[in-house]
Amino acid sequence: MDHPAIRRFREEGQRAHEWLAGELRQLRAGTASPAMLDRIKVEAYGMLTPLSHLASITTEGTRTLRVSVWDTQLVKTVARAIQEADLGFSVVEDERGVRATIPELTSEMREKLVRQVRALLEEARIRVRRARDDAKEAIIAAERAKELSEEEKFRLLEKLQSLVQEINTSLEELAEAKEAAIRS
C-alpha cells in the first residue's frame, strides 16, 4: 500500500498528463479536429455557452470542420465566435451552419506551434514539480512526526523520484508526437 503522499502525487501526475493531452488536442497540426473548437464560447440565450452545447462539430475532409448549429438563428453568432477566437480559420456560413477551413501551415506557423507545444510541456512539468515538492514535504513531515522511519522515508523518496521520471517521460512522448504531427 502506497503512502498517501505518493497516491496524491500519482493523481496529480495523471491530471498533468490529461491536461497536456487536452491542450495538445486543441492545437492544429494541419488536419481538422473537432477538439480544436472546444474552447470556443458563444453568446447565446443571454449567456456564454460552449459551442459543443449549441452545435455538432464534424470533419469534412482533412482541413475542414462542419459546425451544424441546432438553432439556425444562432448561425451568424457562431460564425462570429469562431472568427473572434482567432484560430486562423476561414469561416463561411450557410443555411445549415458554418464551415471552418484550416489554411495550410507555413513553416513560420509550424515553428510557432512547436514553440507552443514546448511551452505547454514546460507548464505540465511545472505542475509535476509542484506535486513532487508537496509529496516530498509530506513524506519528510511524516518522518519528523515519527510516522515513518528514516529508511521508509528514503524508500518513499526514491519511489517518488522514479514516478517523476516516469511521468515526465510520458509528457515528453506526448509533446514529441504532437511536434512530429505539426512538422509533417
C-alpha positions as CSV (number, residue, x, y, z in Angstrom):
1,M,0.0,0.0,0.0
2,D,1.3,3.4,-1.0
3,H,1.8,6.3,1.3
4,P,-0.9,9.0,0.9
5,A,1.6,11.5,-0.4
6,I,2.6,9.0,-3.2
7,R,-1.1,8.4,-4.1
8,R,-1.7,12.2,-4.3
9,F,1.4,12.6,-6.4
10,R,0.2,9.9,-8.8
11,E,-3.2,11.6,-9.1
12,E,-1.6,15.0,-9.8
13,G,0.7,13.4,-12.3
14,Q,-2.3,11.9,-14.1
15,R,-4.1,15.2,-14.1
16,A,-1.0,16.9,-15.6
17,H,-0.9,14.2,-18.3
18,E,-4.6,14.6,-19.1
19,W,-4.3,18.4,-19.1
20,L,-1.3,18.3,-21.6
21,A,-3.1,15.8,-23.8
22,G,-6.2,18.1,-23.9
23,E,-4.2,21.2,-24.6
24,L,-2.3,19.5,-27.4
25,R,-5.5,18.2,-29.0
26,Q,-6.7,21.8,-29.4
27,L,-3.5,22.8,-31.3
28,R,-3.9,22.5,-35.0
29,A,-1.4,20.3,-36.8
30,G,-2.7,20.9,-40.4
31,T,-5.6,18.5,-40.1
32,A,-9.0,19.3,-38.7
33,S,-10.2,18.0,-35.4
34,P,-13.5,18.9,-33.6
35,A,-11.4,19.3,-30.4
36,M,-9.9,22.5,-31.9
37,L,-13.2,24.3,-31.2
38,D,-13.6,23.1,-27.6
39,R,-12.6,26.4,-26.0
40,I,-15.0,28.5,-28.1
41,K,-17.9,30.0,-26.1
42,V,-20.8,31.6,-27.9
43,E,-23.1,34.4,-26.6
44,A,-26.4,32.6,-26.8
45,Y,-29.6,32.9,-24.8
46,G,-28.2,35.6,-22.7
47,M,-25.0,33.8,-21.5
48,L,-21.7,32.4,-22.8
49,T,-22.3,28.8,-23.9
50,P,-19.8,26.3,-25.1
51,L,-20.0,25.7,-28.8
52,S,-20.5,22.0,-28.3
53,H,-23.7,22.7,-26.5
54,L,-25.2,24.6,-29.5
55,A,-24.0,22.5,-32.4
56,S,-22.5,19.3,-33.6
57,I,-18.9,19.5,-35.0
58,T,-17.7,17.1,-37.6
59,T,-14.8,17.0,-40.1
60,E,-15.3,17.3,-43.8
61,G,-12.1,16.3,-45.4
62,T,-8.7,16.8,-43.7
63,R,-8.8,20.6,-43.4
64,T,-12.5,21.5,-42.9
65,L,-14.8,21.4,-39.9
66,R,-18.5,21.5,-40.3
67,V,-20.4,23.1,-37.4
68,S,-24.1,22.2,-37.7
69,V,-25.9,24.7,-35.5
70,W,-29.1,23.3,-34.0
71,D,-30.8,26.7,-33.7
72,T,-30.5,28.3,-37.1
73,Q,-30.9,31.8,-35.6
74,L,-27.5,31.4,-34.0
75,V,-25.5,30.6,-37.2
76,K,-24.2,34.2,-37.5
77,T,-23.4,34.3,-33.8
78,V,-21.5,31.0,-34.0
79,A,-19.6,32.1,-37.1
80,R,-18.6,35.4,-35.4
81,A,-17.4,33.5,-32.3
82,I,-15.2,31.2,-34.4
83,Q,-13.7,34.2,-36.2
84,E,-13.1,36.1,-32.9
85,A,-11.4,33.0,-31.4
86,D,-8.5,33.9,-33.8
87,L,-7.6,30.3,-34.6
88,G,-6.7,31.2,-38.2
89,F,-9.8,29.5,-39.8
90,S,-11.6,30.9,-42.8
91,V,-15.3,30.8,-41.9
92,V,-18.2,30.5,-44.3
93,E,-21.9,30.5,-43.2
94,D,-24.7,28.7,-45.0
95,E,-28.3,27.9,-44.1
96,R,-27.3,24.7,-42.2
97,G,-24.4,26.1,-40.2
98,V,-20.8,27.1,-40.5
99,R,-17.8,25.6,-42.4
100,A,-14.4,26.4,-41.0
101,T,-11.4,25.7,-43.2
102,I,-7.9,25.5,-41.8
103,P,-5.3,27.0,-44.1
104,E,-2.1,25.2,-45.0
105,L,0.6,25.6,-42.3
106,T,3.5,27.7,-43.3
107,S,7.0,27.0,-42.0
108,E,6.7,30.0,-39.7
109,M,3.4,28.8,-38.3
110,R,4.8,25.3,-37.8
111,E,7.6,26.8,-35.7
112,K,5.2,28.9,-33.7
113,L,3.1,25.8,-33.0
114,V,6.2,23.8,-32.0
115,R,7.1,26.6,-29.5
116,Q,3.6,26.5,-28.1
117,V,3.9,22.7,-27.7
118,R,7.2,23.2,-25.8
119,A,5.6,25.9,-23.6
120,L,2.7,23.6,-22.7
121,L,5.2,20.8,-22.0
122,E,7.1,23.0,-19.6
123,E,3.9,24.1,-17.9
124,A,3.0,20.4,-17.4
125,R,6.4,19.8,-16.0
126,I,6.0,22.6,-13.5
127,R,2.7,21.1,-12.3
128,V,4.6,17.8,-11.8
129,R,7.4,19.5,-9.9
130,R,4.9,21.3,-7.6
131,A,3.2,18.0,-6.9
132,R,6.6,16.3,-6.3
133,D,7.6,19.1,-3.8
134,D,4.3,18.7,-2.0
135,A,4.7,15.0,-1.7
136,K,8.3,15.3,-0.6
137,E,7.3,17.7,2.1
138,A,4.5,15.4,3.3
139,I,6.9,12.4,3.5
140,I,9.5,14.5,5.4
141,A,6.8,15.8,7.8
142,A,5.6,12.2,8.4
143,E,9.2,11.1,9.3
144,R,9.5,14.1,11.7
145,A,6.2,13.1,13.3
146,K,7.7,9.6,13.8
147,E,5.1,8.1,11.5
148,L,7.8,6.8,9.2
149,S,11.3,5.5,9.9
150,E,14.3,7.1,8.1
151,E,14.6,4.1,5.9
152,E,11.0,4.3,4.9
153,K,11.4,8.0,4.1
154,F,14.3,7.3,1.8
155,R,12.4,4.4,0.1
156,L,9.4,6.6,-0.5
157,L,11.6,9.5,-1.8
158,E,13.2,7.1,-4.3
159,K,9.8,5.8,-5.4
160,L,8.7,9.4,-5.8
161,Q,11.7,10.3,-8.0
162,S,11.1,7.2,-10.2
163,L,7.4,8.2,-10.6
164,V,8.5,11.8,-11.5
165,Q,10.8,10.4,-14.2
166,E,8.1,8.1,-15.5
167,I,5.5,10.9,-15.7
168,N,8.0,13.3,-17.3
169,T,8.8,10.7,-19.9
170,S,5.2,10.2,-20.8
171,L,4.7,14.0,-21.0
172,E,7.7,14.3,-23.4
173,E,6.3,11.5,-25.6
174,L,3.0,13.3,-25.9
175,A,4.8,16.5,-26.9
176,E,7.2,14.8,-29.3
177,A,4.2,13.1,-31.1
178,K,2.5,16.4,-31.5
179,E,5.6,18.1,-32.7
180,A,6.1,15.3,-35.3
181,A,2.4,15.8,-36.4
182,I,3.0,19.5,-36.8
183,R,6.2,19.1,-38.8
184,S,4.8,16.5,-41.1
